[in-house]
Amino acid sequence: MRNTLFNFFLWWAVIGFSIWLGGTLFSMSVIVPMWSESPPESVRDFFGNTSFNTYIYNFFGPPWMAARNLPLLIALVLGWPSLPHRRYLLFAVLPLIAGILFTLFYIYPINEILMTRAGDGRSADEIQALADTWIFADRLRFGIMLIGYYFLLKAFKLPQPLPGKR
């Protein structure tokens, strides 16, 4: 039963991360250029005149963050007896934790200013600087998370552990 659950959560983690990867690539190539084209006007227009924050929450928001990331943690716990799986899944979880913390404590405060308030009360130079900082931070976060995704795929590629075998 443990191996069946391990396999289920490992699949769920891979599918969840793959959806995140596709959504992030779409966001970076289509959405971000729409609001970052010519700050501050593009920031004020895009975030001030669209329902973007509602829609993005429905894809990247905390409920989906949990649905996407908890399966990896559960797979780590269930796969712990298998040393090869444990190693790869630990190397997948560490960048995930770093990415989540970076998002919560660095990117979300910028989101509040740029996206929730559409830069309201900030000068043009401040909005430009925040947009540039956000884009750099988003790319950095993407790179960190890709490291975790790589190791998740390495764990996924391993043969399923046998009961009682390390």
N, C-alpha and C positions, 0 to 999 in steps of 0.2 A: 504493500500500500504506500509506503514511504516513497519508493521509486516512482510510482505512478503520480503521486502528488508533486514530487520533484520535477518530473518531466512536464507536467501541466504548467507549473509556475515558471519553469525555464522557458517554455514556449511563449507563455503570456508575456514574460519580460522581453523576449526578443521581438515579438509582435508590437508591444507597446513602444519600445525604443525605436523600432523601424518607423512606426507612425510618427513619433516625435521627430525623427530625422527628416522624413519627407515634409512634414509641416514646417520645420525650421528652415529647410532649404527653400521652400516656397516663400516663407516670410522674408528671408534674406534677399531673395531675388526679385520678388514682386511687391510685397507690402512695404518693406523698409524704404526702398527708393521713392515710393509715393509720398511719404511724409518727410523724408530727409533731403529731398531734391533741392530745396531753396529755403532753408530756415531763415527767419522765424515764420515767414508766411505759410510755408507748406506744413509746418507743425501746427500752427493755429488753425489752418483750414481743415486739415485732415482730422485732427483729434477734436476740434471744436465743432465740426459739422457732420460727423459720422457717428455711427454706433459701434465703432471699432472695439472699444474697451469691453463692451458686452460680448461681442463675438469672440474676441481673443481669449477672454476668460473661459469661454466654453470649450476651448481647445487646449490652452496652456495653463489655465487656472489651477489653484491648489487641489480641487477635487480630482482633476485629471492627472495632476502631478502625483498624487497618492496612488491612483489607479495604475499609473505607469511604473512607479518606482517600488511599491510594496512587493510586487511579485518577485523582483530581483532579491530583495531581502529575505523573503520566504524561501526562495530557491537556495540561497546561501545557507540558511539554517537546515533545510532538508537535505542539501547536498554535502553538508559538513563532513560526514564520514568518508567521503571520497576525496582523498588528498588532491588529485589533479583538479577536480571541480572546485574544491575549496580555494585553491590558489587563484585560479582564473576569476572566480566570482568575487573574491576579496579585492582583486585588482580592478574589477568592474564596479564594486560598491564604493571604493575610496574616491574615485573621480566623481561619482554620482553625488556623494555627500558634499564634496568640495563645490560642485556645480550648484547644488541646492542652496548651500550657505552663501555662496557668492551672489546668487539670484536674490535671495531674501534680504541680505544686508547691504548689497551694493547696487544691484540693478533695480530692485523695486523702489527705492527712494527716488531714483531718476525717473522711473515710470510715473510716479506720483506727480512730478513736476511737468514732465513733457506730455504724458498721455492722458492722465486724469484731469489735469488742469489746463492742458493745451498751452503750457508755457506762460499762463496768465501771471502778470505781475513781474515778469522777467524781461530784461533787456534783450535786444536782438543778439548781441554778442554772447550773453549768457545762454540763450537758447541754442545758438550755433555750437557753443562749446559743449553743452549737455548732449546735443544730438551726436556730435563727434565722439564724445566719451561713451555714450550708450552703444553706438555701433561697434566701437573697439571692444567694449566689455562683452557685448553679445557674441562677437567672433571668438573672443578668448574663452567664454563659457562653452561655446560650441566645440572648440578644440578640446577642452577638458572633458566634456561629455563624450566626444568621439573616442577618446582613450578608453573610457569605460565600456562603450559599445563594442569596441574591438575585442576587449577581454571577455565580454559577455558572449560574443560570437565564438571565441576560442573555447569557452566552456561548453557552448551549445554543440560544437563540432565533436567533442569527446564522446566516446561510447558511454551509454548509460551505465551508471555504477551497478555492480552486482551486490545483492544484499550481503552485508557482513564483510565485504571486501574493501580494503583501503588501498 
